[in-house]
């Protein structure tokens, strides 16, 4: 993974957006990407790729864009994957943990734009494990609320 140094190399990032529905009034893939693009521009990160999963359940990691993101991460295409929030990966805590462990093993970090923090275990960020557990609890609670909504 490329390191930020005194020469101020730009962090290479990938954007990941997922939406479970095609509902235009909801949290659409387009609205997530617009927000993430604005944020990466603000902080000076270079977007090298975008991955979009539409009408994709948060109860699985087996989505085309997600699988391509993991492949590209393994090939060193970017240093960080930026998401709107952890529930864009999965609303299932175990699946989100699996994703975070996988990309971490590929020397890629995950970053939540909403929470302005890195996710997952990292020796460089001791708060990472606590923060990730907190997000898992919030994502699980949100998934329960979503499941109770009338169709």
HELIX and SHEET records of a PDB file:
HELIX    1   1 UNK A   29  UNK A   43  1                                  15    
HELIX    2   2 UNK A   64  UNK A   74  1                                  11    
HELIX    3   3 UNK A   86  UNK A   88  5                                   3    
HELIX    4   4 UNK A   93  UNK A  105  1                                  13    
HELIX    5   5 UNK A  128  UNK A  148  1                                  21    
SHEET    1   A 5 UNK A  46  UNK A  54  0                                        
SHEET    2   A 5 UNK A  12  UNK A  19  1                                        
SHEET    3   A 5 UNK A  80  UNK A  83  1                                        
SHEET    4   A 5 UNK A 109  UNK A 112  1                                        
SHEET    5   A 5 UNK A 117  UNK A 119 -1                                        
END                                                                             
